Amino acid sequence: MQIDTALQALEFLKSAGAAGDVEQNLLLCALAFSKVLNPDIEVRQSLAKVEEIANSLRKHPQIKTDTVSDLELEKRQAVLAETIGVEYGYIGALSDYHDPENAEIHKVLERKKGLPVALGIIYIHLAREMDWDARGLNFPGHFLLTLESGERKIYIDPFSAGRAVGAADMREILKALAGQQAELSHDYYRPISDKNILIRLQNNLKSALIDQENYERALAVTDAMRVFDPDEYRLLFDASILKVKAGQFQAARQDALAYIDAAPSAKERMSGEQLLYEIERALN
């Protein structure tokens, strides 16, 4: 499917989301989200940038047509890191980490820096272009990915130019994020679905926009997420709050009512009712 317009991007996201927790074209989905928010971007240009990197991967000295699938994991990781991280210079955004552009995939491809999950999508996409098994990990606060072959796995940090990380590195990352008391859990090694990777990217973008008090653009992100994942009732709560911030009180009231109706727990319904009360106070 071509994605030449924002409407086509929304249709693509609707179809991809309806497919459920299957393997997605992560890059194309992320670009579709970007196209919804930035109708003037050329998705084909972004895809061409990634195809150039893919061609470089295929020409890497370690790669031979008859052995690409047999290449051991350590060499696969090295090929990805040397090509994406060194040759093309994709790095983690350190000095401007909270800039929303670090979560918009077309900008990440243009600027060659971004958040861990945005860079991770590029690494996973390119690994899969080589027919390698790559997945995102359920690691909190800092996106990591895994390459797998049979029973073997190797973990990669896309934010650090694709370096391989072990348990000690992961523990260090976790403690830096969550405090010295934090410890690794078996759950952090569990793969997450492609759908959750895309939601994680959009949540990062939404949070960055809210930090900048750009509520209308954050609402546009939320609306696109609702197209992609219409069954995620918590997005109704987010949309309601953002509509209040943007001065759209009647629409905020409708989302709050829908959230109360959809919320499965008494605690969540109570939060929705409190939000509805505040909205109705503002309307009266």
Residue pairs with C-beta under 8 A, 6 or more apart in sequence:
1 8
1 11
1 12
1 15
2 8
3 9
3 12
3 28
3 31
3 32
3 35
3 43
4 43
5 35
5 39
6 35
6 36
6 39
8 35
9 32
9 33
9 35
9 36
9 43
10 32
10 36
10 224
10 227
12 28
12 29
12 32
13 29
13 32
13 33
13 36
13 224
13 227
13 228
14 227
14 228
16 24
16 25
16 29
16 32
16 228
17 195
17 227
17 228
17 229
17 230
20 195
21 193
21 194
21 195
21 196
22 194
23 128
23 194
24 194
24 195
24 198
25 125
26 121
26 124
26 125
26 194
26 197
26 198
27 47
27 50
27 105
27 121
27 122
27 125
28 43
28 47
29 194
29 198
29 228
30 105
30 118
30 121
30 198
30 201
31 43
31 46
31 47
31 105
31 106
32 43
33 105
33 198
33 201
33 202
33 221
33 224
33 228
34 41
34 43
34 46
34 104
34 105
34 106
34 107
35 41
35 43
36 220
36 224
37 104
37 217
37 220
37 221
37 224
38 104
38 106
41 106
43 106
46 105
46 106
46 109
46 110
49 109
49 110
50 109
50 122
50 125
50 126
53 83
53 84
53 88
53 122
53 126
54 126
54 129
54 130
56 83
56 87
56 88
57 63
57 79
57 80
57 83
57 126
57 129
57 130
58 130
60 79
60 82
60 83
62 71
62 75
62 78
62 79
63 71
63 79
63 130
68 130
68 131
69 131
71 79
72 149
73 147
73 148
73 149
73 152
73 153
73 154
74 154
74 164
76 127
76 130
76 132
76 147
76 149
76 154
77 147
77 154
77 156
77 162
77 164
80 123
80 126
80 127
80 156
80 162
81 156
81 161
81 162
81 163
81 164
83 126
84 90
84 122
84 123
84 126
84 161
84 162
85 91
85 161
85 162
85 163
86 161
88 112
89 112
90 108
90 112
90 113
90 114
90 119
90 122
90 158
90 161
91 112
91 113
91 159
91 161
92 113
92 114
92 115
92 116
92 119
92 158
92 159
92 160
92 161
93 99
93 102
93 113
93 114
93 115
96 102
97 115
98 208
98 211
99 208
100 205
100 208
100 209
100 212
100 214
100 217
101 107
101 108
101 111
101 114
102 108
102 113
102 114
102 115
102 118
102 208
103 114
103 115
103 117
103 118
103 201
103 202
103 204
103 205
103 208
104 118
104 205
105 114
105 118
105 121
105 122
105 201
107 114
108 114
108 115
108 118
108 119
108 122
109 122
115 143
115 159
115 201
115 204
116 142
116 143
116 144
116 157
116 158
116 159
117 136
117 143
117 197
117 200
117 201
117 204
118 201
118 204
119 143
119 158
119 159
120 136
120 143
120 144
120 145
120 158
120 197
121 197
121 198
121 201
122 158
123 134
123 145
123 156
123 158
123 162
124 134
124 135
124 136
124 145
124 197
127 133
127 134
127 147
128 134
132 147
132 149
133 147
133 148
133 149
134 145
134 146
134 147
134 148
135 145
135 146
135 148
135 191
135 192
136 143
136 144
136 145
136 146
136 191
136 192
136 194
136 196
136 197
136 200
137 143
137 144
137 145
137 146
137 155
137 188
137 189
137 190
137 191
137 192
138 187
138 188
138 189
138 190
138 191
138 192
139 170
139 173
139 174
139 188
140 174
140 177
140 178
140 188
141 173
141 174
141 177
141 178
142 157
142 159
142 173
142 174
142 177
143 158
143 159
143 197
143 200
144 155
144 156
144 157
144 158
144 165
144 170
145 155
145 156
145 158
146 153
146 154
146 155
146 156
146 191
147 153
147 154
147 156
154 164
155 164
155 165
155 166
155 170
156 162
156 163
156 164
156 165
157 163
157 164
157 165
157 169
157 173
165 173
167 184
170 184
170 188
171 183
171 184
174 182
174 183
174 184
174 188
175 182
192 200
195 228
195 229
198 228
199 225
199 228
199 229
199 232
202 221
202 224
202 225
202 228
205 221
206 218
206 221
206 222
206 225
206 238
209 215
209 217
209 218
209 221
210 218
210 242
213 245
215 242
215 245
215 246
216 246
218 242
219 239
219 242
219 243
219 246
222 235
222 238
222 239
222 242
223 239
225 232
225 235
226 232
226 235
226 236
226 239
229 235
233 259
233 262
233 263
233 264
234 259
236 255
236 256
236 258
236 259
236 262
237 255
237 256
237 259
237 271
237 272
237 275
239 252
239 255
240 252
240 253
240 255
240 256
240 259
240 275
240 279
241 252
241 275
243 249
243 251
243 252
243 255
244 252
244 278
244 279
244 282
249 279
249 282
249 283
250 283
252 279
253 276
253 279
253 280
253 283
256 272
256 275
256 276
256 279
257 276
259 268
259 272
259 275
260 269
260 272
260 273
260 276
263 269
263 271
263 272
